[in-house]
Amino acid sequence: MRYPAAETAEKHAKILQQAARLFRQRGFSGVSVAEIMQATGLTHGPFYNHFSSKEALIKESFEQRADETLADFEQAAATPEGVLAYIENYLSTGHRDAPADGCLVAALGAEISREETVRPSLTRMVKTTLARYTSCFPWRTKKEHRGDAILISAAMLGAVILARAVDDEVLSREILQEVLAGIQAQAKLPEAPR
């Protein structure tokens, strides 16, 4: 039985959304196709009507989430306050505590390096992010800021990974707060309350 195209597209989108969420929560290898399909409310059988393999699902779900992340930053980058809100949200305990809903690179970084199908998408995302950080941040000086953008991007990512990894709540919060303060010192952003 063939389903209407709109219904098929809706199911496809739902599979991608649940897969991205579960991958960020448990890793690429920590989630089976059956679990992803169950999370969407579908049986395992229709999976192959949408994807040729789990690797194809990984690739497409990663690409979709990367595009969403870039669009979120683009929207935030309209004002210095928007950039600050974006950074504060990224370096928040809420983001730290909800990897399934957050940054896919912070959740999957180590696995991405071993997942050949995803690395081109990650590379595109990193290049685009750096270009946007370079052009959208309200920098304090007029110099070339690619190096600063790399430093800020790596600091934000590393802060979330480290804050998630330590078992000391005070230290975890301190990591997030100090990286935020460092970014504010580098870019012309309003001060966030400490």
C-alpha positions, -999 to +999 in steps of 0.1 A: +000+000+000+014+034-010+009+063+013+003+099+001+035+119-005+028+143+024+023+115+049+055+098+037+074+131+040+060+136+075+071+102+086+106+108+070+110+140+090+098+124+122+124+096+118+151+122+111+141+142+142+140+112+165+172+097+152+191+130+157+178+133+192+186+097+201+221+099+185+229+130+205+217+113+237+233+078+232+257+080+203+256+066+168+264+031+179+243+033+211+210+034+192+195+007+169+173+013+139+145-006+158+148+019+187+146+049+164+115+035+146+099+027+179+105+063+191+087+076+160+058+052+166+065+031+136+076-005+131+110-014+119+098-026+085+091+008+069+127+021+077+140+008+044+113+027+025+130+059+038+167+050+041+191+025+025+210+019+057+216+032+092+246+051+078+224+069+054+201+079+083+231+090+103+243+112+074+209+128+066+199+134+103+233+150+109+230+172+078+195+183+088+205+191+124+236+210+112+214+231+089+191+239+118+220+249+140+234+272+113+199+288+109+196+293+146+229+312+147+220+332+116+189+344+133+207+352+166+234+370+148+211+399+138+221+418+170+248+418+196+221+409+222+211+380+200+247+367+198+250+370+235+218+351+241+229+324+217+263+321+235+247+322+270+223+294+259+251+273+245+271+278+277+242+272+300+236+244+325+203+237+306+223+229+274+249+210+294+222+188+310+202+181+278+226+166+252+197+151+233+183+186+226+216+204+221+247+207+200+253+176+179+291+182+178+293+185+216+273+153+220+289+133+192+324+149+186+345+118+193+322+095+173+320+119+143+357+116+138+352+078+132+320+082+111+332+088+075+297+096+062+293+125+086+327+142+084+320+161+052+288+175+068+307+185+099+335+201+079+309+222+060+292+231+093+325+242+109+335+262+079+302+280+077+301+286+115+336+301+114+327+323+085+295+335+103+313+340+136+340+360+117+314+383+100+286+384+126+304+388+159+306+424+172+344+422+175+363+448+195+389+455+169+390+458+131+416+430+125+410+397+107+390+375+131+392+340+117+416+329+144+394+345+171+363+327+156+382+293+157+392+300+193+357+310+204+341+280+186+366+255+201+362+271+236+324+269+235+325+233+223+352+223+248+335+240+277+303+220+272+321+187+267+342+193+298+313+207+319+294+175+311+323+152+319+333+164+354+314+151+384+317+184+404+287+207+399+306+238+411+335+232+388+311+224+359+293+258+363+327+275+367+339+261+334+308+274+316+310+308+333+347+314+327+344+305+290+315+329+286+335+357+304+365+350+281+343+352+250+329+385+262+364+398+267+373+389+231+342+402+214+322+433+220+292+417+237+271+430+266+281+416+300+261+387+312+253+386+349+276+362+367 
